[in-house]
Amino acid sequence: MAGTVIGPGLSLDGELTSQEEVVVHGTVRGTLTSNDAVSVGSGGVVEADVRAASLSIAGNVTGNVTANERVDIQAGGRLIGDVKASRLTIADGASFKRYRRPRQRPR
């Protein structure tokens, strides 16, 4: 059983911090931090920077992701952002796009 569940139809704007697992079936915007796993369900939308032990994505995530262990993008899942993790797996049918930040020209 997950420690924190953001259910379908629920939207959270701001900072979410948890010591336990977080499961997102709704929408989270801002920052999401967990000392445990974070799972984004197929209907879940995360527009936030995410820090967690591990991250599993079946829905949509837009933001920078840092995982101590691994990031798994499942079939149908989509991640747009930078990833820092020991392991990254991208299933067939998943989508991953890295941010392209404009380079600053030297002055």
LUMMI-446146 format. One record per residue (C-alpha): residue in three letters; chain; x, y, z. Coordinates in nm, 3 decimals. Each point is the difference from the previous one (the first is absolute). Layout:
BEGIN
[node "ALA"; "A"; [X; Y; Z]]
...
//
This chain:
BEGIN
[node "MET"; "A"; [0.000; 0.000; 0.000]]
[node "ALA"; "A"; [0.132; 0.340; -0.097]]
[node "GLY"; "A"; [0.068; 0.259; 0.266]]
[node "THR"; "A"; [-0.142; 0.290; -0.204]]
[node "VAL"; "A"; [-0.245; -0.031; -0.288]]
[node "ILE"; "A"; [-0.098; 0.291; -0.223]]
[node "GLY"; "A"; [-0.323; -0.135; -0.143]]
[node "PRO"; "A"; [-0.159; 0.062; -0.340]]
[node "GLY"; "A"; [-0.161; 0.342; -0.018]]
[node "LEU"; "A"; [0.223; 0.135; 0.278]]
[node "SER"; "A"; [0.245; 0.280; -0.081]]
[node "LEU"; "A"; [0.284; 0.112; 0.226]]
[node "ASP"; "A"; [0.197; 0.320; -0.064]]
[node "GLY"; "A"; [0.307; 0.065; 0.214]]
[node "GLU"; "A"; [0.247; -0.214; 0.190]]
[node "LEU"; "A"; [-0.074; -0.363; 0.089]]
[node "THR"; "A"; [0.247; -0.170; 0.235]]
[node "SER"; "A"; [-0.045; -0.354; 0.131]]
[node "GLN"; "A"; [0.202; -0.255; 0.195]]
[node "GLU"; "A"; [-0.209; -0.277; -0.160]]
[node "GLU"; "A"; [-0.095; -0.115; -0.348]]
[node "VAL"; "A"; [-0.201; 0.244; -0.214]]
[node "VAL"; "A"; [-0.244; -0.111; -0.271]]
[node "VAL"; "A"; [-0.136; 0.261; -0.243]]
[node "HIS"; "A"; [-0.321; -0.063; -0.192]]
[node "GLY"; "A"; [-0.097; 0.369; -0.006]]
[node "THR"; "A"; [0.211; 0.312; -0.064]]
[node "VAL"; "A"; [0.302; 0.136; 0.190]]
[node "ARG"; "A"; [0.168; 0.331; -0.086]]
[node "GLY"; "A"; [0.302; 0.149; 0.178]]
[node "THR"; "A"; [0.241; -0.237; 0.178]]
[node "LEU"; "A"; [-0.042; -0.360; 0.108]]
[node "THR"; "A"; [0.245; -0.157; 0.245]]
[node "SER"; "A"; [-0.015; -0.346; 0.156]]
[node "ASN"; "A"; [0.249; -0.209; 0.196]]
[node "ASP"; "A"; [-0.174; -0.303; -0.152]]
[node "ALA"; "A"; [-0.136; -0.085; -0.346]]
[node "VAL"; "A"; [-0.217; 0.227; -0.215]]
[node "SER"; "A"; [-0.241; -0.155; -0.252]]
[node "VAL"; "A"; [-0.190; 0.197; -0.263]]
[node "GLY"; "A"; [-0.305; -0.193; -0.120]]
[node "SER"; "A"; [-0.121; -0.003; -0.360]]
[node "GLY"; "A"; [-0.236; 0.291; 0.067]]
[node "GLY"; "A"; [0.247; 0.189; 0.217]]
[node "VAL"; "A"; [0.156; 0.332; -0.099]]
[node "VAL"; "A"; [0.306; 0.140; 0.176]]
[node "GLU"; "A"; [0.130; 0.344; -0.097]]
[node "ALA"; "A"; [0.267; 0.018; 0.266]]
[node "ASP"; "A"; [0.357; -0.073; 0.089]]
[node "VAL"; "A"; [0.002; -0.344; 0.160]]
[node "ARG"; "A"; [0.247; -0.141; 0.256]]
[node "ALA"; "A"; [-0.053; -0.356; 0.119]]
[node "ALA"; "A"; [0.165; -0.332; 0.076]]
[node "SER"; "A"; [-0.151; -0.132; -0.325]]
[node "LEU"; "A"; [-0.253; 0.121; -0.256]]
[node "SER"; "A"; [-0.242; -0.202; -0.213]]
[node "ILE"; "A"; [-0.183; 0.189; -0.278]]
[node "ALA"; "A"; [-0.310; -0.129; -0.177]]
[node "GLY"; "A"; [-0.150; 0.349; -0.043]]
[node "ASN"; "A"; [0.154; 0.337; -0.087]]
[node "VAL"; "A"; [0.290; 0.170; 0.178]]
[node "THR"; "A"; [0.145; 0.337; -0.098]]
[node "GLY"; "A"; [0.290; 0.114; 0.217]]
[node "ASN"; "A"; [0.345; -0.094; 0.121]]
[node "VAL"; "A"; [0.023; -0.341; 0.165]]
[node "THR"; "A"; [0.252; -0.123; 0.257]]
[node "ALA"; "A"; [-0.022; -0.359; 0.127]]
[node "ASN"; "A"; [0.243; -0.170; 0.237]]
[node "GLU"; "A"; [-0.067; -0.337; -0.163]]
[node "ARG"; "A"; [-0.187; -0.008; -0.329]]
[node "VAL"; "A"; [-0.248; 0.161; -0.237]]
[node "ASP"; "A"; [-0.234; -0.228; -0.197]]
[node "ILE"; "A"; [-0.209; 0.144; -0.282]]
[node "GLN"; "A"; [-0.270; -0.254; -0.076]]
[node "ALA"; "A"; [-0.184; -0.055; -0.328]]
[node "GLY"; "A"; [-0.222; 0.304; -0.055]]
[node "GLY"; "A"; [0.200; 0.206; 0.249]]
[node "ARG"; "A"; [0.159; 0.331; -0.097]]
[node "LEU"; "A"; [0.285; 0.195; 0.157]]
[node "ILE"; "A"; [0.121; 0.341; -0.112]]
[node "GLY"; "A"; [0.296; 0.122; 0.203]]
[node "ASP"; "A"; [0.347; -0.079; 0.127]]
[node "VAL"; "A"; [0.065; -0.327; 0.186]]
[node "LYS"; "A"; [0.257; -0.076; 0.268]]
[node "ALA"; "A"; [-0.020; -0.366; 0.102]]
[node "SER"; "A"; [0.215; -0.312; 0.029]]
[node "ARG"; "A"; [-0.232; -0.181; -0.244]]
[node "LEU"; "A"; [-0.242; 0.114; -0.267]]
[node "THR"; "A"; [-0.231; -0.242; -0.180]]
[node "ILE"; "A"; [-0.226; 0.102; -0.287]]
[node "ALA"; "A"; [-0.260; -0.255; -0.108]]
[node "ASP"; "A"; [-0.126; -0.044; -0.355]]
[node "GLY"; "A"; [-0.274; 0.257; -0.054]]
[node "ALA"; "A"; [0.143; 0.242; 0.256]]
[node "SER"; "A"; [0.125; 0.351; -0.078]]
[node "PHE"; "A"; [0.301; 0.188; 0.140]]
[node "LYS"; "A"; [0.112; 0.348; -0.106]]
[node "ARG"; "A"; [0.284; 0.181; 0.169]]
[node "TYR"; "A"; [-0.027; 0.373; 0.060]]
[node "ARG"; "A"; [0.212; 0.208; -0.228]]
[node "ARG"; "A"; [0.105; 0.310; 0.184]]
[node "PRO"; "A"; [0.127; 0.291; -0.207]]
[node "ARG"; "A"; [0.374; 0.047; 0.034]]
[node "GLN"; "A"; [0.117; 0.327; 0.139]]
[node "ARG"; "A"; [0.251; 0.170; -0.220]]
[node "PRO"; "A"; [0.321; 0.120; 0.162]]
[node "ARG"; "A"; [0.021; 0.375; 0.033]]
//
